[in-house]
Amino acid sequence: MYTRKYAEALSYKKQGYRVIIVEIHLVFYKINQEDKTIITYVIIDGRREYRNRT
């Protein structure tokens, strides 16, 4: 059974974001292949709900 946070992370993935877990944080980022750069969009506490944080 998937948790709600996992399901929401999958929805971000569909939008082109990648997610890494660093200790208790979720880091959402995208890779710009042309410039060979990583753009970090948000770092959040993985213990909290993050839906609709825009």
C-alpha positions in Angstrom: 0.0 0.0 0.0 1.3 3.4 -1.0 1.4 6.3 1.4 -0.2 9.6 0.4 3.2 11.3 0.4 4.6 8.7 -1.9 1.6 9.1 -4.3 2.1 12.9 -4.3 5.8 12.5 -5.0 4.9 10.4 -8.0 2.7 13.3 -9.3 5.7 15.6 -9.0 7.7 13.1 -11.0 5.1 13.3 -13.8 5.7 17.1 -13.9 9.4 16.5 -14.5 10.6 16.9 -11.0 13.0 14.5 -9.4 13.0 13.8 -5.7 15.8 12.8 -3.3 15.6 12.1 0.4 18.3 13.7 2.5 17.9 12.6 6.1 14.3 13.8 7.0 14.0 16.2 4.0 12.5 15.8 0.5 14.4 17.7 -2.2 12.5 18.4 -5.4 14.7 19.4 -8.3 15.0 19.4 -12.1 18.1 18.8 -14.3 18.8 21.2 -17.2 20.6 19.0 -19.7 21.6 22.0 -22.0 23.4 23.9 -19.2 24.3 20.8 -17.2 22.9 22.4 -14.1 20.6 21.2 -11.3 17.8 23.5 -10.2 16.5 23.0 -6.7 12.8 24.0 -6.4 11.9 23.2 -2.8 13.3 21.4 0.2 10.7 20.3 2.7 10.5 18.4 6.0 9.5 14.8 5.0 7.5 14.4 8.2 5.0 17.0 7.2 2.3 17.1 4.5 3.4 19.1 1.5 0.4 19.0 -0.8 -0.6 22.4 -2.4 2.5 24.2 -1.1 2.6 26.6 -4.1 
